[in-house]
Amino acid sequence: MNTPIKILLTDDHLMIRQGLKSFLDQDNFLVVGEAGNGIEALEFLKNNKVDVLVTDIMMPEMDGIALTRQVSERYSEVKILALTMMNENYNIKKMLSAGALGYILKDCTQDELRMAIESVANSKKYYSQDVTEIIMEGLSGKPAPKERLVAEIPLTKREKEILHLICKEKSNQEIADELFISNRTVEAHKRNLLEKTGCKNIAGLVLYSVERNLFDDL
């Protein structure tokens, strides 16, 4: 039998924590602790082993974004999944920048929550379809990216310039005109960007930029 994934539930609503615990405490999952805010979660982590922190964003004392930032710095082995009703692009971006590996909304199914926890426990990113669409609508309106592995290869100055313009929804011709290069050169740079980042499409490149806070105006 596989070792269960140890979960810390952090949400300021007791009924939500109890509901989550009731169906997560089975099979490959074990809820080892509960917290009503970020401060309580950090106190629990001092003396307990946790694989996945499932946290809301809006909480008293210390919110989920601040908690995620603290956990990422102090307990890098703990993987973080945001489970919230906050579906604004701003909050999604803040959570990803703080270190969350996954972000799903509270209207998700039980099966999706289990899938998200398993994914982040294995160091894989997981964003619900709704969340990915929100990011894309806010930045590029392109189709949602699928799960991908990212190869951390430094981008050149020119590649970053082109990536920035891609995020601003510029066409190949507009990019070529702005940078005084040919369409063929733009395409070559796009292929290099996809290869270096491990993305499969343009939407993936946009999400890659957001995750890493590459540009201040996104």
Secondary structure, 3 states (H helix, E strand, C coil): CCCCEEEEEECCCHHHHHHHHHHHCCCCEEEEEEECCHHHHHHHHHHCCCCEEEECCCCCCCCHHHHHHHHHHHCCCCEEEEEECCCCHHHHHHHHHHCCCEEEECCCCHHHHHHHHHHHHCCCCEECHHHHHHHHHHHCCCCCCCCCCCCCCCCCHHHHHHHHHHHCCCCHHHHHHHHCCCHHHHHHHHHHHHHHHCCCCHHHHHHHHHHCCCCCCC
